[in-house]
Amino acid sequence: MPSRMDNAGLVELEARMRELDEWTRALEGEHDDLEELRLKVFPDGEDPLDDWNDYHRVRSEYDRRAAEEFDLGQ
């Protein structure tokens, strides 16, 4: 079964990195409504085995695709 990351483009991967980064910052600091943010960032539940929920895997895929696009543009 393909993951959300397989179907995502660079723009969607970049947006997902921002969401996951916002979640990490919220966990490290004060956030008025952590549960509301959790539902926004993880609408299908927070599954650590889901690539879409792991910042480093999303970042790695974003970097790989950006490099491919750069190489194709050369």
C-alpha positions in Angstrom: 0.0 0.0 0.0 1.6 3.3 -1.0 2.2 5.9 1.7 1.1 9.5 1.6 4.7 10.4 1.0 4.8 8.4 -2.2 2.1 10.6 -3.7 3.3 13.9 -2.3 5.0 16.5 -4.3 7.8 18.8 -3.1 5.3 21.5 -2.0 3.4 19.0 0.1 6.6 17.5 1.6 7.8 21.0 2.5 4.4 21.8 4.1 4.5 18.5 6.1 8.0 19.3 7.3 6.7 22.7 8.6 3.8 20.9 10.4 6.0 18.4 12.1 8.5 21.1 13.0 5.7 23.1 14.6 4.6 20.0 16.6 8.1 19.5 17.9 8.5 23.1 18.9 5.1 22.9 20.7 6.2 19.8 22.6 9.4 21.6 23.7 7.7 24.8 24.8 4.4 26.2 25.9 1.4 25.8 23.6 -2.1 26.9 24.4 -3.9 24.0 22.9 -1.6 21.0 22.3 -4.5 18.6 21.6 -5.9 20.9 18.8 -2.5 21.0 17.2 -2.1 17.2 17.5 -5.4 16.8 15.6 -4.3 19.2 12.9 -0.8 17.6 12.5 -1.9 14.0 13.0 -5.5 13.7 11.7 -5.2 9.9 11.2 -3.5 9.4 14.6 0.1 9.7 15.6 1.7 6.5 14.3 5.5 6.6 14.7 5.9 3.9 12.1 4.1 6.0 9.5 6.7 7.7 7.3 4.4 10.7 7.0 4.7 11.3 10.7 8.4 11.2 10.9 10.2 14.5 10.3 13.5 13.0 9.3 12.0 10.6 6.8 9.9 13.4 5.3 13.0 15.7 5.2 15.1 12.9 3.6 12.5 12.3 0.9 12.1 16.1 0.2 15.9 16.4 -0.2 16.1 13.4 -2.5 13.3 14.7 -4.7 14.7 18.3 -4.8 18.1 16.9 -5.8 16.5 14.9 -8.6 14.6 17.9 -9.9 17.8 20.0 -9.7 19.8 17.3 -11.6 17.0 17.1 -14.3 17.2 20.9 -14.6 20.9 20.9 -15.3 
